[in-house]
Amino acid sequence: MNTQFCKVGKIKFSLNEVLNLNDIENNYLKFTEEAYNLLQTDAGLSDFLYHEASKLRKIILNLKNSKGSEIDAAF
């Protein structure tokens, strides 16, 4: 069996190709704003949104570090 055309396991995508950084940053800002607005009315939902925003923040920082750029002071 000839394996010269087999590319299984040889092509790897970086996170930058799979995830769009601008979309993730917009979702992060949307979640934090929505969590802040719901803080007085629904504390449980607000906590959940803050938690989701913190997960997105970690993804953003990992993507920015993988690019080799400086960490943004806003995060």
Secondary structure, DSSP 8 states (H G I E B T S, - for coil): ---TT--TTT----HHHHS-HHHHHHHHHHHHHHHHHTTTT-HHHHHHHHHHHHHHHHHHHHHHHHHT----TT-
